[in-house]
Every structure is written in C-alpha cells, then in structure tokens.
Amino acid sequence: MQFAVTLQQQRFPQWRTPQLEFPQDQASEMFLFFRSFLLATA
C-alpha cells in the first residue's frame, strides 16, 4: 500500500495519510481514495 500512499500525497498534498491517523477506518478511507482516484482518471 506504500505506492497508494505516495500517490495520494503527490496528487493531494493537503490530505493526511489515513493509514497513520485512523487505522480503524483504513478500509473506508482507502475506498474513498480509490473511488475518487478512479473518478479522476476516468
């Protein structure tokens, strides 16, 4: 998942890393991230 985190920080530097701050919410955070990523690249 390191690649996704790096990509997230590059594309959205204002975002914080959800894996480090909200580990219990990692699944939903990653889902929202990938959904927005797919929408942005569609």
C-alpha positions in Angstrom: 0.0 0.0 0.0 3.1 2.3 0.1 2.5 3.1 -3.6 -1.0 4.3 -2.9 0.1 6.4 0.0 2.8 8.0 -2.1 0.4 8.6 -5.0 -2.1 10.1 -2.6 0.5 12.5 -1.1 1.6 13.6 -4.6 -1.8 14.1 -6.0 -3.5 15.5 -2.9 -0.8 17.0 -0.6 -3.5 18.6 1.6 -4.7 15.2 2.5 -3.2 13.4 5.5 -2.3 9.8 5.5 -5.5 8.0 6.8 -3.5 4.8 7.5 -1.4 6.5 10.1 -4.1 8.6 11.7 -7.2 6.4 11.5 -6.1 2.8 11.3 -9.6 1.6 12.4 -11.1 3.4 9.4 -8.5 2.3 6.9 -10.9 0.3 4.8 -13.4 3.1 4.2 -10.6 5.7 3.8 -8.9 3.7 1.1 -12.3 3.0 -0.5 -13.0 6.7 -0.7 -9.5 7.4 -2.0 -9.6 4.8 -4.8 -13.1 5.9 -5.7 -12.0 9.5 -6.1 -8.9 8.2 -7.9 -11.0 6.2 -10.4 -13.3 9.2 -10.9 -10.4 11.5 -11.5 -8.8 9.2 -14.1 -12.0 8.1 -15.8 
